[in-house]
Amino acid sequence: MSVFGGEGQSQGQFQKSLNKVFIFYGVGFAAFVIVLAILEQMGMPKEYIGYAFLAATVLLYGGIGVMSRTNDAAEYYVAGRRVPAMYNGMATGSDWMSAASFIGMAGTLYLTGYGGLAFILGWTGGYCLVALFLAPYLRKFGQFTIPDFLGARYGGNMARLIGVFAAILVSFVYVVAQIFGVGLITARLTGLSFDVGVYVGLAGILVCSFLGGMRAVTWTQVAQYLILIVAYMIPVVWLSVKHTSNPVPQVAYGYLLEKVTAKEEQLLKDPKELEVRGIFKARADAAAEKLKDVPAAMAADKEAATKKLEELKAANAPEADIKAATAAVAALPKDEAAAKAAYTAARTTNTARAAPPLRHAEPFPGKDDAARDVARKNFLALVFCLMIGTAALPHILMRFYTVPSVREARESVAWSLFFISLLYFTAPALAVLVKFDIYTLLVGTPMDQLPGWIARWNVVDPTLMAVADINKDGILQLAEIRLGGDIVVLATPEIGGLPFVISGLVAAGGLAAALSTADGLLLTIANALSHDLYYKVIDPNASANRRVAISKVILVFVALAAAYVASLRMADILFLVSAAFSFAAAAFFPALTLGIFWKRANKWGASLGMVAGLGISFYYMVKTHPWMYGLFHEGSLTPEILKANTWWDIAPISAGIFGVPVGFAVIIIVSLLTKAPDQEVQDMVENVRFPSFDGTTSQGSAAH
């Protein structure tokens, strides 16, 4: 039997065996990277290095999945409840540090400065809530899943089924974002198209979770954490040494932030920067004018584009110019609705690029006190939603069912915070280091001398990296750079001038982050359907083997559906992830906390509270987010409609701030107006609220 099973070993022996396995793994992976670095210096093509990283990591995770394969229900759903606290903390950290954390967080901090700290405060603070309010008590109950807890605590299947729906919604939205990240990274590693990269990366996700469920996912996530944290730290340390001679980026961060602030003041007044921003302002104004009479604007655009093409042909212009003009004619909007959407997008994009660069260290930027107050409210609202959402994410809470005891559930939360903080304390430093490099070394470079990484990323996705000589002076200005936050981390090695093998390592780290979270999310969806819906509701007599087999089949279909949605690129990673947090916060947190700490809460209160909280959050997002508005309404979300639909100036990313209090209020009011739970349930809650923390393995009265 594989060491990852641990059968026949005491808990101490099991942990010693794990220590040996992962030390050997760490040394082996380091040797692999060193060998690739040597081969690169000997002339190995970059494409081969990318394929080597992709193949090695996927095969590694697949190997762990094969060695951890199981059909045992307890092993498949909760890894046999024998995962040591330190390793569960590492697996939780990997499960937690998704594509949004690894790829998106530093990019968000780069683009938004101080405002991006809301993610660090919210996500980190959420683990304090997990430790204090949820993890040990859920472990005391001893269920397999969050809907399972809701069914046991509130009785019957109503709360369970609502929990199944909410868990699927939250996890599916979240996993789409992870698979989007997988496609982006795979495309960069291999040169494949984004759409193909999504499905190639999907194979790596399935091979981990399909065979061994939570047992395979746990040990894969430990391996993935080691890769992602090393990959994240190496280029940051290198940039820190390059710019400050200090190998501790968290210490060098403050010094460089002063330099960035001084450079920002120069760029705000630079004549060339002002010229470029003026051009964007003129383009935005032109788009606004076109929106006043769309049919006339369409006719004028068609006439101008056709005339230009005819002039080029008449003058025997270069073939490339004629092809570009032909493409411009073909790209003209076909109808009034398409033209209106194009003009609106042009107005929005050019208005954003005409704005002066954001001051990185300014707490709540705004043109006046009212705007700064709105920024402050949204910062605090986002922190709230991320904290509550973190404490209610089903795929994270499931991890605390895998430890041997209540005490180790608490210890594993502490380990999780430690492993997560290594990345979270580094992300702000990385954002400032990259910004300093771009501001001082890239801005002002002649257009014909730009580094090669710009062109390479432009091929992967032009919306993430593009430059254009807007004012035709042959020099790159900051306003001429279009940089998406999702590439800041992935491009850091190239920005810092490191060899491609480090770029491959960082991409492998990002892939590990996306895969680890995707594994946990897909498992959450599959388990909710196979265990909570099929076994608990449809066929209570189903054997363990049948339940596990059904979970595996569901997992494949859900993964394919998520990959298809991700390939459509319907919304950015940050919004998808944040939407998942608001949904989780509104749907689960009130029902979980009141279910643990208030024995009077009953099934009617919990069920209606989850529906009300989730419903109000979803409604607010539909009314205030452009992409979601477009799914349910004719036309686009104009600034006028947005202003009318917005409540207290809160952004859609923080919709959970309305759903959570509504959920609490409905649960409390409805529970008080309806029959109290049975005395047996109240006694069970009383027992769970005062658990014994003696380190023993306690399954609770509802344990499996």
Secondary structure by P-SEA (a helix, b strand, c coil): ccccccccccaaaaaaaaaaaaaaaaaaaaaaaaaaaaaaaacccaaaaaaaaaaaaaaaaaaaaaaaccccccccccccccccaaaaaaaaaaaaccccccccaaaaaaacccccaaaaaaaaaaaaaaacccaaaaaaaccccaaaaaaaaccccaaaaaaaaaaaaaaaaaaaaaaaaaaaaaaaaccccaaaaaaaaaaaaaaaccccaaaaaaaaaaaaaaaaaaaacaaaaaaaaacccccccccaaaaaaaaaaaaaaaaaacaaaaaaaaaaaaaaaaaaaaaacaaaaaaaaaaaaaaaaaaaaaacccaaaaaaaaaaaaaccccaaaaaaaaaaaaaaaaaaaccccccccccccccaaaaaaaaaaaaaaaaaaaaaaaccaaaaaaaaacccaaaaaaaaaaaaaaaaaaaaaaaaaaaaaaaaaaccccccccccccaaaaaaaaacccccccccccccccccccccccccccccccccccccccaaaaaaaaaaaaaaaaaaaaaaaaaaaaaaacccccccccccccaaaaaaaaaaaaaaaaaaaaaaaaaccccaaaaaaaaaaaaaaccaaaaaaacccccccaaaaaaaaaaaaaaaaaaaaaccaaaaaacccccccaaaaaaaccccccccccaaaaaaaaaaaaaaaaaacccccaaaaaaaaaaaccccccccccccccc
